[in-house]
Amino acid sequence: MLKKINSILKKIIKEIKEFIITEYKFLISCFLILILFYYPVNYYIVVGGGISDVGKRIEVEDSYESLGSFNMSYVSQIVGTLGPYLLSYIIPTWDRESADLYKYDTSENIDDIEMRSNLSLLSANSNAIYWAYKLANKECKIVDTNIYIISVISKYNSQFKVGDILLEINGKSFDNLVEYQNYIQTLKEQDFVKVKVLRDNKEIEFDTKLYSENGRIIMGVYLQTINEYETNPKIDLKFETDESGPSAGLITTLSIYDKLTKGDLTNSLKIAGTGTLEADGTVGQIGGVKYKLLGAEAGDADVFLVPAGENYDECVKIKEEKNLKIKLIKVSNIEDAIKKLEELK
């Protein structure tokens, strides 16, 4: 009887040990997974590019239809964690980009970069609406202007955060940056001003010191205005939550313009493109143009619109090296882009 009890006890102890070892291995595995995919590194991992029909994100009342499409070119990136970072040394098509390339100030983190990228999309869409309606001779008027904090200079030690909306300084509000600059220059270095901002849908007040740089009074922040418009016909832009950045500005403008005007600006073609659209209508350079061109080629686009200058020169070189079939068109401003697309007929 005693032997039987001892045998049962040994079996129970063995099973307990095996259970502990199994659970221990499981916990270690979970811990390693957490480290690999949650431990941050100061990098973005570029995993490729592609195109997406921007027209599906744009709703214009009583819009005209085209047989082709306007497609924004994008770069697929992963916010850097240890796992993808290590994989980028193994997977040939994955590249690493230091997050420092996107920082305005050394104190910034990934969240600041991502917030600014989201604001860049809002700004690009605002410019796109303005220029598309202007060139289509449609009604478009400003109904609101928000002044955003897009970077905080750390050496000035203020309480601002990237993404804050500037509401008031000393009880005074501003419709644009010119009004803000005119007011701030009436004040003196080392003065304290009472600032009101909107942060996470809450109004916050604090005092901040003014400084002098190159003979001008500053608060130690970079600002950007984003306009909201009332249009006729009405328009609604519905971009995905993971889409950000200003590089779809050109192609978004063309798609809106095409929906507002008779005819088919696409000429029944699958048109891809990239490039920022600045407030003055010029098309600006973008990063990652290599991936965007290759993504357009892989997506069977007929045409690739690219900013004139370094971006275009790089695309010409890549097209020759890889014997790509896609047609390259360089553009310098939005009117230039429309003219060259009309000449494709």
VOBA-1610 file (N, C-alpha, C; in pm, whole numbers, padded with zeros to 5 digits, always signed):
BEGIN
Met+00083-00121+00000Met+00000+00000+00000Met+00086+00126+00000Leu+00195+00122+00083Leu+00285+00236+00093Leu+00355+00262-00040Lys+00396+00150-00107Lys+00460+00164-00238Lys+00367+00230-00338Lys+00241+00194-00332Lys+00142+00250-00425Lys+00126+00400-00401Ile+00123+00438-00271Ile+00109+00580-00237Ile+00231+00657-00286Asn+00352+00597-00262Asn+00476+00662-00308Asn+00477+00679-00460Ser+00428+00578-00528Ser+00423+00583-00675Ser+00331+00695-00722Ile+00216+00707-00654Ile+00120+00812-00690Ile+00179+00950-00663Leu+00249+00961-00544Leu+00311+01089-00509Leu+00418+01128-00610Lys+00500+01030-00650Lys+00604+01058-00749Lys+00543+01104-00881Lys+00434+01042-00919Lys+00367+01077-01044Lys+00312+01219-01038Ile+00253+01251-00919Ile+00197+01385-00901Ile+00309+01490-00905Ile+00421+01459-00833Ile+00535+01553-00831Ile+00591+01572-00972Lys+00600+01462-01049Lys+00651+01470-01185Lys+00561+01559-01272Glu+00430+01539-01257Glu+00336+01618-01336Glu+00342+01766-01298Ile+00360+01792-01167Ile+00373+01930-01121Ile+00498+01995-01180Lys+00610+01920-01179Lys+00735+01972-01235Lys+00719+02002-01384Glu+00656+01907-01455Glu+00635+01926-01598Glu+00546+02048-01625Phe+00444+02064-01539Phe+00354+02178-01554Phe+00429+02309-01531Ile+00514+02310-01424Ile+00591+02431-01392Ile+00687+02465-01506Ile+00753+02361-01559Ile+00849+02383-01669Ile+00776+02437-01793Thr+00659+02376-01822Thr+00580+02420-01938Thr+00535+02564-01922Glu+00483+02595-01802Glu+00437+02731-01776Glu+00554+02830-01779Tyr+00668+02784-01729Tyr+00788+02868-01727Tyr+00831+02901-01871Lys+00831+02798-01955Lys+00867+02820-02095Lys+00765+02913-02162Phe+00638+02896-02128Phe+00534+02980-02187Phe+00552+03125-02146Leu+00581+03146-02017Leu+00600+03282-01966Leu+00722+03348-02030Ile+00830+03268-02046Ile+00951+03321-02110Ile+00920+03359-02254Ser+00844+03272-02323Ser+00808+03299-02463Ser+00726+03429-02473Cys+00630+03443-02382Cys+00547+03564-02381Cys+00632+03688-02355Phe+00728+03673-02262Phe+00816+03785-02227Phe+00901+03826-02347Leu+00954+03725-02419Leu+01036+03754-02536Leu+00954+03820-02647Ile+00830+03773-02665Ile+00742+03832-02766Ile+00712+03978-02732Leu+00688+04003-02603Leu+00663+04142-02559Leu+00782+04230-02588Ile+00902+04178-02562Ile+01023+04256-02587Ile+01040+04282-02737Leu+01021+04178-02818Leu+01044+04189-02961Leu+00947+04284-03030Phe+00821+04283-02987Phe+00720+04358-03061Phe+00663+04478-02986Tyr+00714+04503-02866Tyr+00667+04620-02793Tyr+00782+04710-02745Tyr+00904+04657-02742Tyr+01017+04739-02701Tyr+01051+04834-02814Pro+01039+04966-02793Pro+01057+05061-02903Pro+01204+05082-02940Val+01225+05107-03069Val+01356+05151-03118Val+01333+05279-03199Asn+01435+05358-03212Asn+01422+05489-03276Asn+01429+05479-03429Tyr+01345+05389-03483Tyr+01346+05365-03627Tyr+01204+05343-03679Tyr+01189+05371-03809Tyr+01074+05324-03885Tyr+01125+05213-03977Ile+01045+05109-03994Ile+01081+05000-04083Ile+00995+05011-04209Val+01062+05032-04322Val+00992+05045-04450Val+00977+04907-04511Val+00852+04864-04534Val+00827+04728-04580Val+00771+04723-04722Gly+00770+04837-04792Gly+00723+04836-04931Gly+00633+04954-04962Gly+00579+04954-05082Gly+00491+05061-05125Gly+00375+05007-05206Gly+00280+05094-05235Gly+00164+05054-05313Gly+00083+05175-05355Ile-00032+05151-05416Ile-00121+05259-05456Ile-00262+05229-05410Ser-00341+05335-05397Ser-00479+05320-05352Ser-00562+05429-05417Asp-00682+05393-05463Asp-00771+05486-05532Asp-00818+05594-05436Val-00764+05716-05452Val-00799+05824-05361Val-00942+05871-05383Gly-00995+05847-05503Gly-01132+05889-05533Gly-01236+05824-05443Lys-01203+05707-05388Lys-01295+05637-05299Lys-01304+05705-05162Arg-01211+05795-05136Arg-01210+05866-05008Arg-01273+06005-05021Ile-01317+06038-05142Ile-01368+06173-05169Ile-01513+06166-05214Glu-01599+06233-05143Glu-01741+06241-05181Glu-01776+06385-05214Val-01809+06410-05341Val-01848+06543-05387Val-01992+06537-05435Glu-02072+06628-05386Glu-02213+06632-05423Glu-02228+06654-05574Asp-02312+06570-05637Asp-02339+06579-05782Asp-02210+06580-05863Ser-02121+06490-05830Ser-01990+06489-05896Ser-01996+06424-06034Tyr-01898+06458-06117Tyr-01882+06395-06248Tyr-01799+06268-06231Glu-01826+06170-06315Glu-01754+06043-06307Glu-01652+06031-06419Ser-01543+05959-06393Ser-01440+05933-06492Ser-01421+05783-06509Leu-01367+05744-06624Leu-01347+05603-06652Leu-01217+05550-06591Gly-01124+05640-06565Gly-00999+05600-06503Gly-01001+05625-06354Ser-00884+05639-06294Ser-00877+05663-06150Ser-00751+05739-06114Phe-00760+05812-06002Phe-00644+05878-05944Phe-00605+05800-05819Asn-00481+05760-05814Asn-00434+05674-05705Asn-00317+05737-05630Met-00331+05745-05499Met-00219+05796-05419Met-00118+05685-05399Ser+00008+05721-05412Ser+00117+05626-05388Ser+00159+05638-05242Tyr+00180+05526-05178Tyr+00213+05530-05035Tyr+00331+05438-05005Val+00391+05463-04892Val+00497+05377-04840Val+00444+05309-04715Ser+00456+05179-04709Ser+00415+05103-04591Ser+00528+05104-04490Gln+00499+05159-04371Gln+00599+05167-04265Gln+00547+05104-04137Ile+00637+05050-04060Ile+00607+04999-03928Ile+00681+05086-03826Val+00608+05135-03727Val+00675+05207-03620Val+00769+05110-03550Gly+00895+05149-03539Gly+00999+05057-03499Gly+00986+04996-03361Thr+00987+04864-03356Thr+01008+04789-03233Thr+01120+04690-03261Leu+01171+04625-03157Leu+01290+04544-03171Leu+01274+04431-03273Gly+01157+04364-03274Gly+01135+04252-03365Gly+01148+04290-03512Pro+01062+04383-03560Pro+01074+04426-03700Pro+01212+04484-03733Tyr+01273+04553-03636Tyr+01406+04611-03660Tyr+01506+04500-03691Leu+01505+04391-03612Leu+01596+04280-03637Leu+01563+04208-03768Leu+01433+04195-03797Leu+01391+04130-03922Leu+01437+04208-04044Ser+01452+04340-04030Ser+01492+04423-04144Ser+01634+04390-04190Tyr+01713+04325-04104Tyr+01846+04281-04144Tyr+01842+04147-04217Ile+01727+04080-04211Ile+01712+03947-04272Ile+01631+03954-04401Ile+01521+04031-04398Ile+01433+04041-04515Ile+01489+04147-04610Pro+01529+04107-04731Pro+01598+04199-04824Pro+01516+04322-04862Thr+01384+04310-04868Thr+01300+04421-04913Thr+01263+04519-04802Trp+01304+04489-04679Trp+01275+04579-04567Trp+01394+04672-04543Asp+01366+04798-04522Asp+01470+04896-04494Asp+01442+04966-04362Arg+01548+05026-04306Arg+01535+05100-04181Arg+01557+05249-04207Glu+01475+05331-04142Glu+01493+05475-04147Glu+01494+05529-04005Ser+01597+05602-03970Ser+01605+05659-03836Ser+01491+05759-03814Ala+01427+05749-03699Ala+01319+05843-03667Ala+01372+05985-03655Asp+01503+05999-03634Asp+01563+06132-03623Asp+01543+06214-03750Leu+01527+06145-03864Leu+01506+06214-03991Leu+01375+06292-03991Tyr+01281+06251-03906Tyr+01148+06312-03904Tyr+01131+06411-03788Lys+01235+06425-03707Lys+01223+06510-03588Lys+01258+06654-03621Tyr+01179+06747-03564Tyr+01210+06890-03573Tyr+01301+06931-03457Asp+01295+06855-03349Asp+01372+06885-03229Asp+01417+06752-03168Thr+01537+06750-03113Thr+01592+06625-03060Thr+01510+06567-02945Ser+01428+06649-02880Ser+01349+06602-02767Ser+01224+06527-02810Glu+01191+06532-02938Glu+01066+06471-02984Glu+01072+06318-02980Asn+00954+06259-02968Asn+00944+06113-02972Asn+00855+06071-03089Ile+00834+05941-03102Ile+00755+05888-03213Ile+00613+05944-03212Asp+00554+05960-03094Asp+00418+06014-03085Asp+00410+06155-03143Asp+00513+06236-03118Asp+00516+06371-03174Asp+00523+06367-03326Ile+00605+06276-03378Ile+00619+06262-03523Ile+00487+06219-03585Glu+00421+06122-03522Glu+00295+06071-03575Glu+00186+06178-03570Met+00182+06256-03463Met+00084+06364-03452Met+00106+06467-03563Arg+00231+06505-03586Arg+00261+06603-03689Arg+00226+06547-03828Ser+00246+06419-03848Ser+00212+06356-03975Ser+00061+06359-03999Asn-00016+06338-03892Asn-00162+06347-03903Asn-00206+06490-03937Leu-00140+06587-03876Leu-00172+06727-03905Leu-00134+06762-04049Ser-00026+06701-04098Ser+00016+06724-04236Ser-00090+06676-04335Leu-00156+06565-04303Leu-00265+06518-04389Leu-00381+06616-04389Leu-00418+06667-04271Leu-00526+06766-04263Leu-00493+06891-04344Ser-00368+06936-04332Ser-00324+07054-04406Ser-00327+07028-04557Ala-00279+06911-04598Ala-00277+06875-04740Ala-00418+06870-04796Asn-00510+06813-04720Asn-00649+06806-04766Asn-00713+06943-04775Ser-00677+07030-04680Ser-00728+07168-04682Ser-00681+07240-04808Asn-00551+07229-04839Asn-00497+07291-04960Asn-00558+07231-05086Ala-00582+07099-05082Ala-00640+07032-05198Ala-00780+07084-05229Ile-00860+07099-05126Ile-00996+07152-05146Ile-00990+07292-05204Tyr-00906+07377-05145Tyr-00897+07516-05191Tyr-00860+07524-05339Trp-00753+07454-05379Trp-00705+07466-05516Trp-00797+07397-05616Ala-00856+07284-05580Ala-00948+07217-05671Ala-01070+07304-05700Tyr-01126+07364-05596Tyr-01244+07448-05613Tyr-01209+07578-05684Lys-01094+07633-05654Lys-01050+07757-05718Lys-01034+07737-05869Leu-00965+07630-05908Leu-00939+07606-06049Leu-01064+07559-06124Ala-01159+07501-06050Ala-01285+07458-06112Ala-01390+07570-06109Asn-01352+07686-06055Asn-01444+07801-06044Asn-01570+07766-05966Lys-01550+07697-05853Lys-01660+07660-05765Lys-01647+07737-05633Glu-01760+07750-05562Glu-01761+07827-05437Glu-01683+07757-05327Cys-01598+07835-05259Cys-01517+07781-05150Cys-01476+07896-05061Lys-01526+07898-04938Lys-01490+08007-04847Lys-01449+07953-04711Ile-01355+08023-04649Ile-01305+07982-04518Ile-01411+08008-04411Val-01437+07906-04330Val-01531+07924-04219Val-01461+07913-04083Asp-01339+07858-04083Asp-01265+07849-03957Asp-01118+07824-03988Thr-01032+07875-03901Thr-00888+07853-03914Thr-00833+07813-03777Asn-00766+07701-03774Asn-00702+07655-03651Asn-00551+07672-03662Ile-00491+07723-03556Ile-00345+07738-03551Ile-00291+07627-03461Tyr-00215+07534-03522Tyr-00165+07417-03449Tyr-00018+07435-03410Ile+00017+07379-03296Ile+00156+07367-03256Ile+00210+07240-03321Ile+00306+07252-03413Ile+00358+07133-03482Ile+00496+07092-03431Ser+00560+07177-03351Ser+00686+07138-03288Ser+00715+07234-03173Val+00778+07181-03071Val+00815+07259-02953Val+00968+07256-02939Ile+01030+07374-02936Ile+01175+07382-02926Ile+01214+07363-02779Ser+01281+07253-02751Ser+01303+07212-02612Ser+01386+07312-02531Lys+01478+07382-02593Lys+01564+07473-02517Lys+01488+07589-02455Tyr+01364+07613-02502Tyr+01286+07722-02446Tyr+01193+07676-02334Asn+01187+07546-02310Asn+01123+07492-02190Asn+00982+07545-02166Ser+00892+07521-02262Ser+00754+07564-02248Ser+00663+07445-02219Gln+00537+07472-02192Gln+00441+07366-02161Gln+00360+07323-02283Phe+00392+07375-02399Phe+00321+07337-02521Phe+00348+07191-02556Lys+00254+07131-02628Lys+00272+06996-02681Lys+00234+06994-02827Val+00300+06908-02904Val+00267+06894-03046Val+00121+06850-03059Gly+00046+06923-03142Gly-00096+06893-03160Gly-00187+06991-03089Asp-00132+07073-02999Asp-00213+07177-02934Asp-00269+07273-03038Ile-00393+07319-03016Ile-00450+07425-03098Ile-00443+07555-03018Leu-00377+07654-03073Leu-00362+07782-03005Leu-00494+07859-03012Leu-00553+07886-02895Leu-00681+07956-02889Leu-00665+08105-02860Glu-00583+08137-02760Glu-00569+08276-02719Glu-00430+08302-02660Ile-00388+08428-02673Ile-00272+08479-02600Ile-00317+08607-02531Asn-00308+08607-02400Asn-00356+08722-02320Asn-00501+08759-02356Gly-00582+08656-02379Gly-00723+08678-02408Gly-00753+08716-02552Lys-00649+08723-02637Lys-00668+08764-02776Lys-00659+08643-02867Ser-00756+08628-02959Ser-00755+08517-03055Ser-00707+08568-03191Phe-00674+08474-03279Phe-00616+08509-03409Phe-00680+08427-03520Asp-00706+08493-03633Asp-00764+08426-03748Asp-00658+08363-03837Asn-00534+08407-03826Asn-00427+08355-03910Asn-00292+08385-03846Leu-00187+08335-03908Leu-00053+08352-03852Leu-00003+08496-03863Val-00051+08570-03962Val-00011+08710-03976Val-00058+08790-03855Glu-00184+08768-03815Glu-00236+08837-03697Glu-00157+08799-03572Tyr-00124+08670-03561Tyr-00046+08623-03446Tyr+00091+08691-03444Gln+00160+08692-03558Gln+00293+08751-03563Gln+00291+08901-03534Asn+00191+08969-03589Asn+00181+09114-03565Asn+00164+09143-03417Tyr+00085+09060-03349Tyr+00061+09082-03206Tyr+00185+09048-03123Ile+00245+08932-03151Ile+00355+08885-03067Ile+00475+08979-03077Gln+00489+09049-03192Gln+00602+09141-03207Gln+00583+09271-03128Thr+00463+09292-03077Thr+00441+09411-02993Thr+00485+09387-02849Leu+00518+09262-02815Leu+00557+09227-02680Leu+00709+09225-02666Lys+00757+09197-02548Lys+00900+09206-02522Lys+00958+09073-02477Glu+01087+09055-02506Glu+01160+08938-02460Glu+01154+08929-02308Gln+01138+08807-02258Gln+01128+08776-02116Gln+00990+08807-02058Asp+00900+08868-02136Asp+00762+08885-02091Asp+00698+08748-02072Phe+00603+08739-01979Phe+00520+08620-01966Phe+00382+08649-02024Val+00330+08556-02101Val+00195+08572-02156Val+00109+08456-02110Lys-00022+08481-02097Lys-00116+08375-02060Lys-00170+08314-02188Val-00147+08185-02202Val-00184+08113-02324Val-00299+08017-02296Lys-00392+08010-02392Lys-00500+07910-02383Lys-00490+07822-02508Val-00486+07689-02485Val-00480+07595-02597Val-00589+07490-02580Leu-00621+07425-02691Leu-00711+07310-02689Leu-00627+07185-02704Arg-00633+07098-02604Arg-00553+06975-02603Arg-00643+06859-02563Asp-00654+06760-02651Asp-00740+06644-02624Asp-00882+06689-02590Asn-00932+06788-02667Asn-01069+06841-02652Asn-01092+06913-02519Lys-00985+06951-02450Lys-00998+07026-02325Lys-00920+07157-02336Glu-00979+07265-02287Glu-00909+07392-02287Glu-00814+07398-02167Ile-00690+07436-02195Ile-00587+07442-02092Ile-00522+07579-02096Glu-00499+07637-01979Glu-00433+07767-01970Glu-00302+07753-01894Phe-00200+07826-01938Phe-00074+07831-01866Phe+00003+07957-01909Asp+00101+07992-01829Asp+00187+08106-01861Asp+00314+08057-01930Thr+00359+08132-02029Thr+00483+08096-02098Thr+00565+08221-02124Lys+00696+08203-02124Lys+00787+08316-02144Lys+00814+08339-02292Leu+00835+08464-02329Leu+00871+08500-02466Leu+01023+08512-02477Tyr+01073+08483-02596Tyr+01216+08488-02621Tyr+01242+08569-02748Ser+01368+08597-02770Ser+01407+08670-02891Ser+01504+08585-02971Glu+01479+08576-03101Glu+01567+08500-03190Glu+01574+08572-03324Asn+01695+08605-03366Asn+01717+08680-03490Asn+01636+08809-03495Gly+01627+08874-03380Gly+01559+09002-03373Gly+01409+08995-03368Arg+01352+08875-03356Arg+01207+08859-03352Arg+01165+08793-03221Ile+01048+08831-03172Ile+00992+08772-03050Ile+00925+08640-03086Ile+00953+08536-03008Ile+00897+08404-03035Ile+00850+08339-02905Met+00765+08236-02919Met+00722+08156-02803Met+00799+08025-02795Gly+00886+07999-02892Gly+00963+07875-02890Gly+00888+07757-02948Val+00797+07784-03043Val+00722+07676-03107Val+00713+07703-03257Tyr+00688+07594-03334Tyr+00655+07607-03475Tyr+00504+07592-03489Leu+00446+07677-03576Leu+00300+07681-03591Leu+00260+07650-03734Gln+00138+07600-03749Gln+00082+07574-03883Gln-00068+07599-03878Thr-00118+07669-03979Thr-00263+07692-03985Thr-00329+07589-04077Ile-00447+07548-04039Ile-00528+07458-04122Ile-00667+07518-04133Asn-00709+07544-04257Asn-00838+07607-04281Asn-00948+07504-04299Glu-01067+07539-04255Glu-01187+07460-04285Glu-01273+07542-04380Tyr-01327+07475-04482Tyr-01399+07545-04587Tyr-01545+07504-04595Glu-01626+07601-04638Glu-01764+07572-04678Glu-01767+07578-04829Thr-01813+07470-04892Thr-01804+07461-05037Thr-01940+07436-05101Asn-01948+07471-05227Asn-02064+07440-05309Asn-02015+07398-05447Pro-02029+07269-05481Pro-02099+07162-05409Pro-02024+07117-05284Lys-02098+07048-05195Lys-02039+07001-05070Lys-01939+06889-05096Ile-01844+06878-05005Ile-01740+06776-05017Ile-01714+06714-04880Asp-01680+06586-04883Asp-01645+06516-04760Asp-01527+06424-04791Leu-01419+06438-04714Leu-01301+06353-04731Leu-01296+06251-04619Lys-01280+06124-04655Lys-01281+06017-04556Lys-01158+05929-04572Phe-01046+05976-04516Phe-00922+05898-04520Phe-00921+05799-04404Glu-00843+05692-04422Glu-00832+05589-04319Glu-00752+05643-04200Thr-00775+05584-04083Thr-00708+05632-03962Thr-00556+05610-03967Asp-00511+05511-04045Asp-00367+05485-04051Asp-00300+05559-04166Glu-00375+05645-04235Glu-00319+05724-04345Glu-00282+05863-04293Ser-00162+05907-04325Ser-00116+06036-04275Ser-00010+06091-04368Gly+00035+06211-04338Gly+00140+06273-04417Gly+00084+06357-04531Pro+00170+06444-04590Pro+00125+06539-04691Pro+00143+06493-04835Ser+00200+06375-04858Ser+00244+06339-04994Ser+00131+06307-05091Ala+00008+06293-05043Ala-00104+06269-05134Ala-00172+06399-05176Gly-00114+06513-05138Gly-00177+06642-05167Gly-00205+06665-05314Leu-00107+06638-05399Leu-00123+06658-05543Leu-00234+06571-05599Ile-00228+06441-05573Ile-00323+06349-05635Ile-00464+06369-05579Thr-00475+06410-05451Thr-00606+06439-05393Thr-00669+06560-05462Thr-00590+06662-05488Thr-00639+06782-05556Thr-00690+06748-05695Leu-00614+06668-05768Leu-00654+06630-05905Leu-00784+06550-05905Ser-00798+06462-05807Ser-00920+06380-05800Ser-01042+06467-05769Ile-01026+06562-05675Ile-01138+06653-05645Ile-01173+06737-05768Tyr-01071+06792-05832Tyr-01092+06876-05951Tyr-01165+06796-06060Asp-01126+06671-06078Asp-01188+06586-06180Asp-01336+06562-06150Lys-01370+06550-06022Lys-01510+06529-05983Lys-01592+06657-05998Leu-01526+06772-05997Leu-01596+06900-06005Leu-01617+06948-06149Thr-01544+06891-06243Thr-01544+06941-06380Thr-01590+06836-06480Lys-01649+06883-06590Lys-01691+06793-06697Lys-01568+06736-06767Gly-01588+06625-06835Gly-01476+06561-06902Gly-01411+06458-06813Asp-01307+06396-06865Asp-01238+06289-06793Asp-01089+06322-06788Leu-01046+06381-06677Leu-00906+06420-06663Leu-00815+06298-06659Thr-00869+06182-06625Thr-00788+06060-06620Thr-00762+06003-06759Asn-00843+06045-06858Asn-00832+05988-06994Asn-00841+05835-06991Ser-00927+05785-06900Ser-00950+05641-06883Ser-00825+05565-06837Leu-00728+05636-06783Leu-00604+05574-06739Leu-00602+05556-06587Lys-00517+05466-06543Lys-00493+05447-06401Lys-00373+05534-06364Ile-00402+05647-06302Ile-00298+05746-06273Ile-00258+05739-06127Ala-00129+05725-06103Ala-00075+05728-05968Ala+00013+05852-05956Gly+00039+05892-05834Gly+00123+06009-05818Gly+00157+06037-05674Thr+00252+06127-05656Thr+00291+06169-05523Thr+00342+06312-05530Gly+00346+06378-05417Gly+00391+06516-05411Gly+00302+06597-05319Thr+00363+06681-05238Thr+00284+06769-05152Thr+00222+06879-05236Leu+00116+06940-05186Leu+00060+07059-05249Leu+00067+07171-05148Glu+00151+07269-05177Glu+00171+07379-05083Glu+00059+07481-05097Ala+00054+07575-05003Ala-00053+07675-05002Ala-00054+07761-05128Asp+00062+07776-05193Asp+00068+07857-05315Asp+00048+07775-05442Gly+00014+07646-05427Gly-00014+07563-05543Gly+00105+07489-05599Thr+00224+07510-05544Thr+00341+07438-05593Thr+00341+07294-05541Val+00405+07207-05618Val+00415+07066-05581Val+00552+07044-05518Gly+00554+06996-05394Gly+00678+06981-05320Gly+00734+06841-05321Gln+00864+06830-05292Gln+00934+06702-05287Gln+00883+06615-05172Ile+00900+06486-05188Ile+00857+06391-05084Ile+00968+06288-05059Gly+00956+06217-04949Gly+01050+06110-04918Gly+00998+05976-04967Gly+01088+05879-04980Gly+01048+05743-05018Gly+00994+05731-05158Val+01038+05818-05251Val+00982+05817-05387Val+01012+05685-05458Lys+01124+05622-05424Lys+01160+05493-05484Lys+01050+05390-05460Tyr+01007+05379-05334Tyr+00905+05280-05299Tyr+00771+05313-05363Lys+00744+05442-05375Lys+00617+05484-05433Lys+00612+05457-05583Leu+00723+05478-05651Leu+00729+05446-05793Leu+00716+05296-05816Leu+00790+05217-05741Leu+00783+05071-05756Leu+00645+05019-05720Gly+00581+05083-05621Gly+00445+05044-05584Gly+00346+05076-05694Ala+00367+05189-05762Ala+00279+05226-05874Ala+00295+05128-05990Glu+00419+05088-06016Glu+00445+04990-06122Glu+00380+04856-06087Ala+00396+04813-05963Ala+00337+04685-05920Ala+00185+04691-05923Gly+00129+04812-05904Gly-00017+04828-05906Gly-00072+04851-06045Asp+00012+04834-06147Asp-00030+04845-06288Asp-00081+04984-06325Ala-00024+05087-06263Ala-00060+05223-06300Ala-00001+05256-06438Asp-00073+05335-06516Asp-00025+05375-06648Asp+00070+05494-06641Val+00042+05584-06545Val+00115+05710-06535Val+00155+05732-06390Phe+00273+05791-06370Phe+00318+05828-06237Phe+00356+05975-06238Leu+00278+06057-06165Leu+00307+06199-06151Leu+00405+06218-06037Val+00510+06294-06062Val+00616+06309-05962Val+00667+06453-05962Pro+00701+06507-05845Pro+00751+06645-05839Pro+00878+06663-05921Ala+00884+06774-05996Ala+01005+06807-06071Ala+01121+06828-05974Gly+01240+06799-06019Gly+01357+06816-05932Gly+01417+06682-05892Glu+01463+06672-05769Glu+01532+06552-05722Glu+01445+06428-05730Asn+01316+06441-05695Asn+01225+06325-05701Asn+01215+06271-05843Tyr+01198+06360-05940Tyr+01186+06317-06080Tyr+01315+06253-06128Asp+01428+06315-06097Asp+01558+06262-06140Asp+01580+06121-06084Glu+01542+06101-05959Glu+01557+05968-05898Glu+01468+05866-05967Cys+01345+05906-06001Cys+01252+05815-06067Cys+01300+05777-06207Val+01357+05872-06280Val+01411+05843-06413Val+01521+05738-06404Lys+01607+05754-06304Lys+01717+05660-06284Lys+01665+05520-06251Ile+01566+05513-06160Ile+01509+05383-06121Ile+01438+05317-06238Lys+01365+05396-06316Lys+01293+05342-06432Lys+01389+05280-06531Glu+01502+05346-06556Glu+01600+05294-06651Glu+01668+05168-06596Glu+01702+05171-06466Glu+01772+05057-06407Glu+01685+04932-06404Lys+01556+04950-06376Lys+01466+04835-06360Lys+01376+04812-06482Asn+01400+04892-06586Asn+01324+04877-06711Asn+01172+04880-06686Leu+01125+04980-06613Leu+00984+04993-06581Leu+00906+05045-06702Lys+00780+05003-06712Lys+00696+05043-06825Lys+00617+05170-06798Ile+00600+05207-06673Ile+00513+05318-06636Ile+00565+05450-06695Lys+00473+05537-06735Lys+00508+05668-06792Lys+00528+05769-06679Leu+00641+05838-06680Leu+00671+05939-06580Leu+00633+06078-06631Ile+00567+06155-06546Ile+00536+06295-06580Ile+00579+06382-06462Lys+00670+06475-06488Lys+00714+06565-06381Lys+00625+06689-06379Val+00592+06733-06258Val+00504+06849-06242Val+00564+06945-06140Ser+00541+07074-06161Ser+00596+07174-06070Ser+00488+07242-05987Asn+00364+07245-06038Asn+00252+07302-05963Asn+00123+07238-06010Ile+00014+07269-05944Ile-00112+07200-05973Ile-00165+07232-06113Glu-00146+07356-06158Glu-00192+07392-06293Glu-00108+07320-06399Asp+00019+07304-06372Asp+00107+07229-06462Asp+00061+07084-06472Ala+00022+07025-06359Ala-00024+06886-06358Ala-00151+06870-06440Ile-00247+06961-06423Ile-00372+06953-06499Ile-00345+06966-06648Lys-00262+07062-06684Lys-00230+07084-06826Lys-00168+06961-06889Lys-00073+06897-06821Lys-00005+06781-06877Lys-00097+06660-06886Leu-00192+06647-06795Leu-00288+06538-06805Leu-00384+06563-06920Glu-00423+06686-06943Glu-00510+06718-07056Glu-00440+06694-07188Glu-00308+06710-07190Glu-00230+06688-07313Glu-00213+06541-07345Leu-00250+06451-07253Leu-00241+06307-07280Leu-00346+06260-07380Lys-00449+06342-07402Lys-00557+06303-07494Lys-00506+06287-07635
//
